Amino acid sequence: MNDYFTLARVIHVLAVVLWIGGVAMVTTVIIPAVLRMSKGEDPITMFEEIEGRFARQAKITTLLTGLTGFYMIYVLDAWDRYLQLRYWWIHAMTVVWILFTLVLYVLEPLILHKLFREYAKKTAEKTFRFVQKAHWILLFLSLVTIVGAVAGSHGWFFIK
């Protein structure tokens, strides 16, 4: 491979670490901390402030992940892997990337931010529990994808 391919892979892995690591932090640390806040504090504002900062990072890292991922598939001319079940992890990477990109660039700014604020004002704990469940699902899908991608890119296929 060429140096650009290696650079793309380095950027890809670094972006995934920052992106999914941030999702793990929000899911396992920030949301539980917000749920334990005392009644006198404003959990909605605190969560939106922290999550808003992460959203900027996530937008950059998902963009880098997508650009480098598709660049690597292009360089390898590996489009046919989308037709092979043994490369399920490439499908998973693409689906996870599409889900997060859709949420970060379309749904969150146009719909989810307003809905979150509206429902959180009425029933904060219930809303945060729903958000936490959604984050757990996305984190689980992301981690399964990472495991599959690392194993598969090193020749260890779960499906023959």
N, C-alpha and C positions, 0 to 999 in steps of 0.2 A: 504494500500500500504506500501511498505517498504521504508527505508530511501534512498536507491539508486534511487528509482522512484521519490521521492520528490526532491532529488538533481538534477536529470535529468530535471525535470520540471523547477526548478529554473534556471539552466544553459540555458535551451531552451528559456525561456522568456527573460532573460538577453541578450542572443545572438541576438534574434529577435529585441529587443529594440535598441541595438547598430547598427545592420545591417540596418534595415529599417529607423531608425532615421538618420543614415548617408546618406541613399538614399534621404530622405526628405531634409536634409541640402544641398546636392549637387544640388538637383532639384530646391529648392525654394530660395536658397541664393547664392551659388557659381556660378552656370551657369548664373543667371541674373547679378551678379557682373562682370563676365568676359565679358558679352555682353555690359556692360556699360563702359568698359575700354577705355581710350583714345587711339588714333591711334598710339601714340609713344610707348606704352607699348606692351609687347609680351603676348597676351592672351593664345596662344597655350602652351607655356612653363609653364606659371602660372597654367593653368588648369591641365596639365599633372602632374605637381609636387603635387598639392593638391589631385587630383584624384588618383594618384599613391599611396600616403600614405593611402588614404581611401581604396583602393583596397586590400592592405595587411590586414587591419582590416576586410574588408568584406569577404575575403577568410577564415580567421580564424572563424568569426562568422557564416558564412554559413556552414562551416564544423561542427561546434559545434551544430548548429541548426539541421542539417541532422542527425548526430549521435544520439543526444538526442531524436529527434522526432521518428526515427525508433526504438530506444530502448523502448520508451514508448508504441508504438504500439505493439511491441513484448511482453513486460511484460503484457499488457492488453489483449493480443491475440485478437487484434481488427482489424485484416486483413479484416474481413467480412464487415467492415464499408466502404471499397472501393466499395462494391457492393450495397450500399444503398444511394439513392439520398439525403436523409435527412442529410447525413454527407458530403454534397458537399464541406464544408470547409476543410475537410481532403484532398480531391482531389485538392482543390485550393492551400493549403499549399504545397502539393507535386509538383504541376505544377510550382508555383512561385519559390520554392527551385530549381527545375531542371533548370528553365530558368536562374536564377542568377548564379547557379553553372556552367552551360554551358558557359555563357558569361564570368565569372571571370576566369575559369580554362582553357577554350579551345578557344573561339572566340576572346576574348580581346588580349591575348598574341600572338596568331597565325595570326589573321586577322585584327581585329578592330583597334588595335593601329596603324598599318601601314596605313590603310585606312583613319583613322581620321587625321593623320598628313598630308597625301597627299592632302585630300580635304580641310582641314583647311588652308593650305598654299595658295590654290587657292581662296577659298571663305570662309573666316573665319566665318563671321556672319551667312551665310546660314548653314554651318556645325554645328555651335553651336546651332542654332535654331532646327535643326534636332535632335541633341543629347538631347536637352531640351525636345522635344516632346516625344522621346523614354523614357526618365527618368520619365516624367509625366505619361505615360502609365504604366510603371512598378510600380511607386509609387501608382497609383490608384488601380491597381490589388492587390498590397501588403496590402493596407489599407482595401479594401473590404474583403480580406482574414482574416486579423486580427479581424475585426468586426465579421465576421462569426465564427471564431475560438473561440473567447471569449464568444459570445452568445451561440454557440453550445456546448462548453465544460461545460456550466452551465445549459444545458437542454433547452435552448430557440432555437427552431428550426424554421427556416423560411418556411421549407417544411415539411409536416407531413408524 
